[in-house]
């Protein structure tokens, strides 16, 4: 559906440009946009490679295991129906740590794996369980210590101080994280009262 919307918007844009005689401006925007996209991608790749390297070092040094142990009691409260030794916990923890370091691209496959495990626990039901919804809330409103993608974009556009947004970003994420968990908890209780999962 989203693909159809994008295609429709593109066609409408081209038709509108042809009717108004602004195709030259559209062509210029397409090429300029492509050039900017490549520049931004190269900037982001360098930042992501750096932090993925640090993530690998953290994994090899045992820092990720330490983070996992720190998060375990917190996650046990959020996901009481997941057995402690279940693989879903490992994927959820890895996803959270990757998000914590601003590695959204690395967190995505871990999140997909976590959802697959949660779906198995949900007996492959077509309806999302409370655990799946809670994990989605955690993943969407995750706290990031270092927003590498935003810093990379700011660096690509020659910001004087690309890291100045870190403090404000963390504060905004803490508010969204707490708000997300509160809303999730409210609706989870409401579903239980109605006899849901």
CORZI-V273163 format. One line per field, one symbol per residue. ss: DSSP state (@ for helix, = for strand, . for the rest). phi: phi as a letter, one per 40 degrees, with the letter a starting at -180 (. if undefined). psi: psi as a letter, one per 20 degrees, with the letter a starting at -180 (. if undefined). Layout:
BEGIN
ss: ???
phi: ???
psi: ???
END
This chain:
BEGIN
ss: .@@@@@@@@@@@@@@@@@@@..@@@@@@@@@@@@@@@@@@@@@@@@@@@@@@@@@@@@@@@.@@@@@@@@@@@@@@@@........@@@@@@@@@@@@@@...@@@@@@@@@@@@@@@@@@........@@@@@@@@@@@.......@@@@@@@@@.........@@@@@@@@@@@@@@@@@@@@@@@@@@@@....
phi: .cccccccccccccccccccgbccccdcccccccccccccccccdccccdcccccccccccgcccccccccdccccccbccccdccddcccccccccccdcgbdcccdccccccccccccccffcccccdccccccccccbccbcbcccccccccccfccaccccdccccccccccccccccccccccccccccgcc
psi: ghghgggghggggggghghikkhghggghghgggghggggggghgggggghhghggghghijhhhggghhighghhhhmhipqhjqhhgghggggggghhjkmhhhhghhhggghghhhghjkkqipprhggggghgghhkqpogomhggggghghklqhnhjiigggggghhgghgggghggggghghghhhika.
END
